[in-house]
Amino acid sequence: MSAEPELVILVDEDGTPTGSFEKFAVHTADTPLHLAFSCHVYNEADQVLVTRRALGKLTWPGVWTNSFCGHPAPGESLQDALARRAQLELGITISRVTPLLPDFRYRAVDASGIVENEICPVFRAVTTDAVAANPDEVAEWAWTDPKALAKAVTAAPFAFSPWLVLQQAELSA
């Protein structure tokens, strides 16, 4: 019995859903606009979790990024999608989920030519769990001071995902 394909929600320029498409097939050199999300997870010491994308990732393998990202499935709330991806990628539960950049949107082209084209609200969440990263998603991870992260992103943007660079710029503005 085969698993159901993972679907992403296609959206128009205003963010209104227009349909869905298989995730593995949507990310190409001509990626249509679709819905995603990013999350910055903090611990009780107010450190933020950064992750290095697994080397097997299709886009931006091996770069450092925010805690986790994903796509809500058709009919799935953003809250449920965030909880699902936190568990899948990091083996954690999250709480106190709040929007940081509710209108964030970006388009970026990977060195391989694959395009990310997303309406991607950005959230902050908290965990008290120990990270148990999924090696298919995360090569490395670290807790860091948010100001140190902002300084590192400014100093070496090439070492980070383009969406994290753009998010940091908006958060610092």
C-alpha positions, 0 to 999 in steps of 0.5 A: 500500500503506497502512502498518499502524496504530500500536497501543497496549496497553490494560491493566487497573488492575494493568497487565495487557494486555487488548488493543490499540487504534489510537493515533489513536483511543484518545486521546479524552475517554474514553481507556482506560488504556494502556501508555506510557513517558517518557524523560529523555536525558542527555549526557556533561556530565550535562545533560538534554534537554528538548523542546518539543512540535510545534505540530501535536501533538494534545495539549499542542502547544507545551509543554515536556516530557521528552526523548521519550515513546511507546507500546510496540507489542503484542509490543515490549519497552520497550527496543526501543520506547525505541530506536525512539522516540529515533530517530524523535523525536530522531534519536539512539541511546540507551544505559545505559537505567535505570528512574527511576520504574517505577510512574509512572502519570497521568491528565491532560486537555488543554485540548481535552478529550482525556485521557491515561490511562497507566501510564507507566514513566519511564526515564533514558538517555544519548546521545552523538549530536547531536540531529536532531529530527523537526519533526512531533514536536519544535518546539524542544529544549535541553540543561539542568542537571537542577536548573535544569529542576526549578526551572523546572517548579516556578516555571512548571508551566503551561509544561510537560506535566502528566506532566513536572510530576508526574515532577519532583515524584516525582523530587524527593520 
